Amino acid sequence: MLITRVRNILYHNPDGVVNGRTSADLSLDAGMVIQYNETDITPMDRQELDNLKQWFSDYCRTFHTSNAEDQQNITLKQEHTLRVCDNMAEIARDLSLDEGRSMLAEAVALFHDVGRFPQYLKYHTFRDSVSVNHAALGARVLIENNVLGNALKREQDLIIRAVTLHNVFAVPEGLDRDALLFLKMIRDADKLDIWRVSLEYYTQSEAERASAVGLDLPDTDSYSPEVLESLRRTEMVQMSALKTLNDFKLLQLAWIFDLNFASSLRIVAERRTIERMAALLPDADEIRNAVDFVRDYVAGRLRET
């Protein structure tokens, strides 16, 4: 049962690593025609989605507090969720998804980080490595509160599966076409807004920053050659390899290689994500070369679409 697997993942897979494969190995061409099996899913309508949005808003409100620091972190995640919903809707439009799947995709985005709120309440951090896997915790919140009780089993399964797996290091094997589609969509939509959150954090004063965003990495001019080499090989970087804040910025640049859809790459280009992140990295030839490599990669992928 999926619910049993969610409970197992929660404490036995805190780093979110599955099967050691990158999502590129399970590529879903952004330009391909998506074949729907209409007997498998009853389209979610706007009213049902609005009801879920109301539940989410009410749920977030239960975590509101008079403590300014804590409220800043809760607000950050609530606003992040709404922006991920916007990103998800844009990707869905670009893929020309039908209304039912577009609504379902937005529901996935709405709930992808619902576990962040109880995570922060208990641990006062958003770092899974020192607390709990927030994705599996979010799935448990949905299950234990019967949030999706009005949806058909297939819809529930797709949402729970995408929420549970959205933060894994690599997309697992064996997913059916719909499950793979929604998982790849949420992974893209999430990254697109994490870049926004991170860029704001890096450029804010200490007093302005949401405290739970930081990783407690030393903010020095140094960076790790092995992290830079992973980026040159178009590989995702493991969190365990990070030694400095610059390493984390390079890790975030490497997320580019894990994007799945042309619309996501266009958003990266339009928002100048690469250039803005590069401006926060040391002024060194090997850094500039790595940034140029990432920029050329995006340009090349977009030319192929």
PEURUR-V807337 format. One record per residue. N is the residue number from 1. RES is the residue in one letter. SS is DSSP state (H for helix, E for strand, C for the rest). OMEGA is omega in whole degrees, 0 to 359 (NA if undefined). NEAR is the number of other ideal C-beta (glycine too) atoms within 10 Angstrom. Layout:
BEGIN
<<N:RES:SS:OMEGA:NEAR> <N:RES:SS:OMEGA:NEAR>>
END
This chain:
BEGIN
<<1:M:C:180:6> <2:L:H:182:14> <3:I:H:178:13> <4:T:H:180:8> <5:R:H:177:15> <6:V:H:181:22> <7:R:H:179:15> <8:N:H:180:11> <9:I:H:188:21> <10:L:H:184:20> <11:Y:H:183:11> <12:H:H:180:9> <13:N:C:186:17> <14:P:C:181:16> <15:D:C:176:14> <16:G:C:181:20> <17:V:C:182:12> <18:V:C:168:15> <19:N:C:174:12> <20:G:C:179:9> <21:R:C:175:13> <22:T:C:181:15> <23:S:H:177:22> <24:A:H:178:15> <25:D:H:182:11> <26:L:H:191:17> <27:S:C:175:13> <28:L:C:186:17> <29:D:C:182:12> <30:A:C:183:20> <31:G:C:186:10> <32:M:C:174:9> <33:V:C:182:8> <34:I:C:181:14> <35:Q:C:181:7> <36:Y:C:171:15> <37:N:C:189:10> <38:E:C:178:9> <39:T:C:184:7> <40:D:C:190:13> <41:I:C:173:19> <42:T:C:186:12> <43:P:C:172:14> <44:M:C:181:24> <45:D:C:185:12> <46:R:H:180:11> <47:Q:H:179:9> <48:E:H:178:17> <49:L:H:178:17> <50:D:H:177:11> <51:N:H:178:13> <52:L:H:177:22> <53:K:H:178:16> <54:Q:H:177:10> <55:W:H:181:17> <56:F:H:179:20> <57:S:H:179:12> <58:D:H:180:9> <59:Y:H:179:17> <60:C:H:183:17> <61:R:H:179:10> <62:T:C:179:9> <63:F:C:180:18> <64:H:C:187:12> <65:T:C:177:11> <66:S:C:177:6> <67:N:C:188:10> <68:A:H:181:7> <69:E:H:180:12> <70:D:H:180:17> <71:Q:H:177:14> <72:Q:H:180:15> <73:N:H:177:22> <74:I:H:179:22> <75:T:H:179:14> <76:L:H:183:21> <77:K:H:178:23> <78:Q:H:179:19> <79:E:H:176:13> <80:H:H:180:18> <81:T:H:182:22> <82:L:H:178:14> <83:R:H:175:17> <84:V:H:175:25> <85:C:H:178:22> <86:D:H:178:14> <87:N:H:181:22> <88:M:H:180:26> <89:A:H:179:17> <90:E:H:177:18> <91:I:H:179:26> <92:A:H:178:25> <93:R:H:181:11> <94:D:H:178:17> <95:L:C:182:21> <96:S:C:177:9> <97:L:C:175:19> <98:D:C:186:14> <99:E:H:181:12> <100:G:H:180:16> <101:R:H:176:21> <102:S:H:178:21> <103:M:H:180:22> <104:L:H:178:27> <105:A:H:180:26> <106:E:H:176:23> <107:A:H:175:27> <108:V:H:180:23> <109:A:H:181:28> <110:L:H:187:23> <111:F:H:189:26> <112:H:C:182:28> <113:D:C:182:23> <114:V:C:177:26> <115:G:H:180:26> <116:R:H:186:25> <117:F:H:174:23> <118:P:H:176:18> <119:Q:H:182:24> <120:Y:H:180:20> <121:L:H:184:13> <122:K:H:189:11> <123:Y:H:183:15> <124:H:C:176:13> <125:T:C:171:18> <126:F:C:180:21> <127:R:C:181:16> <128:D:H:187:22> <129:S:H:180:13> <130:V:H:181:10> <131:S:C:185:16> <132:V:C:177:20> <133:N:C:187:25> <134:H:H:181:29> <135:A:H:178:26> <136:A:H:176:26> <137:L:H:177:24> <138:G:H:177:26> <139:A:H:179:30> <140:R:H:176:23> <141:V:H:181:19> <142:L:H:182:22> <143:I:H:186:16> <144:E:H:177:9> <145:N:C:180:12> <146:N:C:184:9> <147:V:C:185:22> <148:L:C:186:21> <149:G:C:180:8> <150:N:C:179:12> <151:A:C:176:19> <152:L:C:183:13> <153:K:H:181:9> <154:R:H:178:15> <155:E:H:179:21> <156:Q:H:182:19> <157:D:H:181:17> <158:L:H:180:27> <159:I:H:181:26> <160:I:H:181:23> <161:R:H:181:23> <162:A:H:178:29> <163:V:H:182:31> <164:T:H:188:27> <165:L:H:190:22> <166:H:C:183:26> <167:N:C:181:20> <168:V:C:180:20> <169:F:C:180:18> <170:A:C:180:18> <171:V:C:183:24> <172:P:C:175:18> <173:E:C:169:10> <174:G:C:178:8> <175:L:C:175:17> <176:D:C:190:12> <177:R:H:180:12> <178:D:H:180:21> <179:A:H:179:17> <180:L:H:179:20> <181:L:H:184:24> <182:F:H:178:25> <183:L:H:180:26> <184:K:H:178:25> <185:M:H:183:29> <186:I:H:178:26> <187:R:H:176:23> <188:D:H:184:26> <189:A:H:180:30> <190:D:H:180:22> <191:K:H:183:20> <192:L:H:179:24> <193:D:H:175:20> <194:I:H:175:16> <195:W:H:179:21> <196:R:H:181:16> <197:V:H:183:16> <198:S:H:180:18> <199:L:H:175:19> <200:E:H:181:14> <201:Y:H:183:14> <202:Y:H:186:17> <203:T:H:179:12> <204:Q:C:173:12> <205:S:C:181:6> <206:E:C:182:7> <207:A:C:183:5> <208:E:C:189:10> <209:R:C:170:16> <210:A:C:191:19> <211:S:H:186:14> <212:A:H:181:20> <213:V:H:185:19> <214:G:C:180:16> <215:L:C:181:13> <216:D:C:175:9> <217:L:C:180:14> <218:P:E:181:10> <219:D:C:182:11> <220:T:C:179:11> <221:D:C:185:10> <222:S:C:177:11> <223:Y:C:187:23> <224:S:C:179:16> <225:P:H:182:8> <226:E:H:176:11> <227:V:H:178:23> <228:L:H:180:21> <229:E:H:176:13> <230:S:H:179:19> <231:L:H:179:21> <232:R:H:180:13> <233:R:C:182:9> <234:T:C:180:15> <235:E:C:171:14> <236:M:C:184:17> <237:V:C:177:23> <238:Q:C:178:13> <239:M:H:182:15> <240:S:H:180:7> <241:A:H:187:13> <242:L:C:177:19> <243:K:C:182:15> <244:T:E:177:17> <245:L:H:176:20> <246:N:H:176:23> <247:D:H:180:22> <248:F:H:177:21> <249:K:H:177:23> <250:L:H:175:25> <251:L:H:181:18> <252:Q:H:174:17> <253:L:H:180:25> <254:A:H:176:21> <255:W:H:178:20> <256:I:H:184:23> <257:F:H:181:19> <258:D:H:178:20> <259:L:C:190:23> <260:N:C:190:23> <261:F:C:181:24> <262:A:H:180:18> <263:S:H:179:22> <264:S:H:179:26> <265:L:H:177:22> <266:R:H:178:16> <267:I:H:177:21> <268:V:H:180:23> <269:A:H:181:15> <270:E:H:181:8> <271:R:C:180:14> <272:R:C:183:12> <273:T:H:182:23> <274:I:H:182:19> <275:E:H:181:11> <276:R:H:177:15> <277:M:H:180:20> <278:A:H:181:19> <279:A:C:181:13> <280:L:C:180:13> <281:L:C:180:18> <282:P:C:179:13> <283:D:C:182:9> <284:A:C:183:12> <285:D:H:184:7> <286:E:H:175:13> <287:I:H:179:19> <288:R:H:179:13> <289:N:H:179:11> <290:A:H:179:22> <291:V:H:178:19> <292:D:H:179:12> <293:F:H:179:13> <294:V:H:180:23> <295:R:H:179:17> <296:D:H:178:10> <297:Y:H:179:16> <298:V:H:180:19> <299:A:H:180:11> <300:G:H:177:10> <301:R:H:181:19> <302:L:H:178:13> <303:R:H:182:7> <304:E:H:185:10> <305:T:C:NA:13>>
END
